[in-house]
Amino acid sequence: MRFTSEKGLDDGVLEREFTLGEIPGTLWTPGSAPAPLVLMAHNNGLPKAEPRLVARARYTAARGYAVATIDAAGCGDRPRSAADDQARAELRRAMQAGEPVDEIFESFIGPLVENAVPEWQTTLDALLELPEIDGPVGYSGGWTALGIRLAVVEPRIAAAGFFAGGYVPRAQREEARQVTVPLLFLLQWDDEGNPRQRALDLFDAFGSKEKTLHANLGGHTGTPSFELEDGCRFLDRHLK
């Protein structure tokens, strides 16, 4: 892991860009160290610099956590395959025409998850070698499909917070039954792009003995700001 820049932020948070082979990432660390680690991913290929992700990361770091995110393969500015670009173009066309889009989502989100998980695990290996980071590890992100797979295959993840705002492929909906870590699940009740019943069915499928559903009125980007505070209280219970 090679750090390429660093910047001091408010509340004593240090923001550092890093590269790990071909993987670009950002790490936010609090003034107090060592700190538990939170992996934070945004939904389905958006960049690590997405403003909502950065805001959540900075808030969480200020609460005493090391927070890391990466642009996984096919995400952010990293190259996408011709098949991915074709699927995205077909998705835009279908949405504009009011046609069903689930199969199009399946065709490119599934491979994104498969490619992203090994890179996140490689990143996790490197992060846990840093003296300023000390487990346990949590996952908090809008990319629920990725989080489900990581929670199933990565025993170092002790708790997870998911946002029911993105498409979850059928494979990860089945894998949800194998998720057993404590879970916080956020749902926007009026999310126009996410059928409410499918999100409720996914919550019901999770195998966790401790799982909490927070449902708020509003559309996809209308999650109330107080959920940041509640999310950190959830992390405090399980990572500190």
N, C-alpha and C positions, 0 to 999 in steps of 0.2 A: 504494500500500500504506500503510495507516494502522495503527500499533501502538496497541492499546487498553489494554494492561497489561503489566507486566514484574515478574519475580520472580527473585531470585538463589537458586540451588539449591546443593547440595553439589558439591564438585569444581570450583567456579568456573563452572558452567553457568548461563547466563541463559535463562530461559523467557519468551517474549513471545507474547501473543495479538495477532492482526492481522485486519484485514478488507481485502479487495480487491474493491471493488464489493459483490456479494452473497455473496462467498466468505469464510467464516470459516476461520482457520487458526491454527496454533501453530508457532513457530520456537524451537528450542533452539540456542544457540551456545556454544562453549567459550571459555575465557579467552584462548586463543591465536587470533589472527586475522591474515590471512584464512584461512578453512578450506574444504576441499572440502565439497560439498553432497550430502546423502542425502535423497531423497524417500521418505517412509514412509507407506504406506497400509494400512489394515486391511480385512478381507474384507467385500465385498458389502453395503455400506451401514451398517456399524457406525460409531459416532462416533469422532472424533479423540481424544476423552477416554477411549477404551477403555483400561482399566488395563494390559493387556499391551502395547499399542502405546506408551503413555507410558513404561513401564519400559524397553522397547527403545530408545526415542528418547533417554531420559536417559543410558542406558549408552553409547550410540553417541556422543552429544555429548561425554561425559566423555573419550572416546578421541580427541577432536580433530576432530570433524566438526560442521558445521552440519546440523541435521536439521529438516525441515519436513513438516508434514502439514496436510491440509485436510478439511473436510466438503464433499465434492463434491455436485453436484446429486442430490437424493434420498437423501443419506446423513446420518447423525447427526440433528440437529434440523431440518435443512432440509426443506421441504415435499416430500412424495412425491405422485405422481399417483394418481388413483383406480385406474388400471390396476395400478400397483405394489402398492397396498394390497390389491386383489382377489387378485393373484397370491400375495402373502404369506399371505393368509388361506387360499387354496386349498392352498398348500404345507403349512401347519400341519395342515389337515384330512387331506391325503393321507399325511403322515408318521404321524399318529396312527392312520390306517387301514392302514398298511403297504403303501400303493400306490406305484407308480413315480412318481418326482418329477423326472426329468431334463427333461421338456418344460416343466414349470412353472418350473424354474430358467432354462431358455432364454428364457422369455417375459419375465423381468424383469431378469436379470443382463446380458444382451446390451445392452438399452437403457441400463442404468446405465453400462456401459463407454463407450458412444458419447457419452453426455452428460458423463461425467467427464473424458475425455481433453482436450478443449479447455480446461477449467478448470484442470487441472493444468499445461498448457502456459502458460497466462496467468500462473499463479502462478510457474512457473519463470522466465519472463521478468522478473517483478518482483523475485524473489529474487536473481537474478544481477546486478542493478543495485546491490545493497547492498555497501558497502565491506568488510563483514566476511565476505563469501562470495566464494570464488574457485574456479572449476571445477578438475577435472572433476566430473561429476555421476554419482551412483549411485542405484539404486532398490533398496529393501529393504522387502518387505511381504508380508502374508498375502493381499492381493488380487492373485493371480497373473494373472487375466484382464486387469486393468488394466495390470499391469506388462508383460505381453507386448505389448499394443498400444503402450504408450509406448516400449518398446525398439525396436519396428519403425518408428514414425513420428518419433521424437525423436532426432536424431543427437547431441545433447549428452549422452545417457546412455552412460556408458562401461563400466558393469558392473551386474549385477543379481543380487539374491538373492530367490528365490521360496520360498513355503511351499506344499506340495502338499496343502493342507487345505480348499480351497474349490472349488466347482464352476467349471470353465472351459468356457465355451460352445464349440460346435463351430467357430465362426468363429475364435476365438483359438487353438484347437488346431491349426487349419490355419496360422494366422499364426506359430506357434511355429517353423516351418521357416525363417522369415525373421529370427529372432533370431540375431544373430551375436556379441553382446558376451560377454565372460567371464561365466559363470553358476555360481551356487551354488544347489542345489535341495534343500530339506529335506523329508523324508517321514517321517511317523509310520506305522510299519509296521502298526499295528492300528487306524488311524483308521476308526471305524465308519461315518462319512459319506462316505468317499472311497475308492472301489474301488482297491485297490493296483495292479492291472494297468493301469488307466487312467492313474494317475500315472506308472508306469514307461514307458508308451507316450508320454506327453507329454515326459518327459525325453529319450527316444530321438529325438523329433521335433525338438528344438531344433537349430538350425543352427550353434550356437557350436562353434568348434574347441577352446575350453577350457570344459569344463562338468564340474561335480563334483556327485555325489549323496551326501548324508548321510542314511542311513536309521537310525532309532532305534525300538526297541520302545516300544509304548505308544499310547494313544488320542490324540484330536485335540489336547487341551491339555497333553499330556505331554512336549513338547519339552524335552530336558535343558538346564539353564542354561548348560552349557559351549558350547552352540551360539551364544550371544551372543558369546563370545570368538572362536570360530572365524569367525563372520560378520564381525567387525571385522578379523581378520587377512586375510580375503578382500578387504575394502574397502581395507585398507592396501596390498595388492599392486597394486591397480589405480587407486586414486584419489590416492595420495600419491607 
